[in-house]
Amino acid sequence: MSLDPIRMSPAYRYGAMTPWGGDNLQLIFGKDIPDERTGECLEVSAIPGLESRDEKGNTLPQLIEKYGEKLVGTHVKGVFPLLLKLLDAKDTLSVQVHPDDAYAAKVENKLGKTEAWYILYAKEGAELVYGVNPGLTRETLTAHCLAGKAVEADLRRVKVKAGETYFIPAGMVHAIGGGIVLYEIQQSSDVTYRFYDWDRTDKDGKKRELHIEKAVDVTDLSAQLDKAVGVEMEPGREKLLNERYFSLEKFKNYQGVIQKDERRFAILT
C-alpha cells in the first residue's frame, strides 16, 4: 500500500552560517525565518542537524526508517540521496566547487554534490559565476587563488533572470550573485570547497575558511555550460532537466500529474 504525500517543514541555515542571506524567504514565501540573514530554507533534508520534519515533528530520517521503500522507492539504497532548498542571496556567495562521488567518498566519507538551480527572482543585472574562462590552467588558478582578488579575472559570469535553469555538475566552479532567490535541488551533501570569498570579514575581522588545494584538485577546467533548455512534454508540463541524480519538471497544474511509482519518490513544491 502506497503512502499519501507528506507535508514537510523546513530547517534553516542563517546568521553566521549564511552571512550573504537576507529576508526574502519571509517576504516572498511567508517563511518563519529565524534571522534577517537567513540564506537557506532546507525544505526536504536528511542532513544531520538540519533535517526537515513532518507536521508531527518527525524528521525525514525517522520517516524513512518507519516507512522504508513505501516512502523513498525501491531504487534508493543507503542514505537519502537528495536535498531540496530555497535560497536567498542578498549578497554574493563565495566562489566554490563541489567534489564528485568518488573524491568525496575517499576524502570526506560523504556523497559528492551535483546540483541545479531554478531562478525564482533576480534583480536587474543579477549574475552567476558559472565556470571559469577557457584556457585556464590549474597552475594559474592556484596562483590566483593564493593571491586572492586575482582569481576574479578567471571567473566566467552570466546574467540571469527568473524562469531560467542552470545545471552545476560536480567540479564546476560557481557562485550565486547578490539579488537572486532560487530553488536548488542537489545531492544530499554539505561538502563545499571555497576558492575565494571576495575578501569579506566578519564582525571580528576574520575571513571565512578557504579550501584552495582541495578546490583546485576537484575543479573541471573544461566545464562550459549554458542555461538548460526545457522541453514541453504536454501543455502546462515542462521537463527542465533529466540528469543522473534527479529529474526536474515544472507544472502549471499538478493535479493528477504525478503518478505513483514504487521505484522512486517525488518532491512537489
Buried (B, 14 or more C-beta within 10 A) or exposed (E): EEEEEBEBEBBBBBBEBBBBBBBBBBEEBEBEBEBEBBBBBBBBBBBEEBBBBBEEEBBBBBBBEEEEBBBBBEEBEEEBBBBBBBBBBBBBBBBBBBBBBEBBEEBBEBBBBBBBBBBBBBEEEBBBBBBBEEEBEEEBBBEBBEEBEEBBEBBBBBEBBEBBBBBBBBBBBBBBBBBBBBBBBBBBBBBBBBBBBBEBEEEEEEEBEBBBEBBBBBBBBEBEBEBBEBEEEEEEBBBBBEBEBBEBBBBEEEEEBEEEEEEEBEBEE
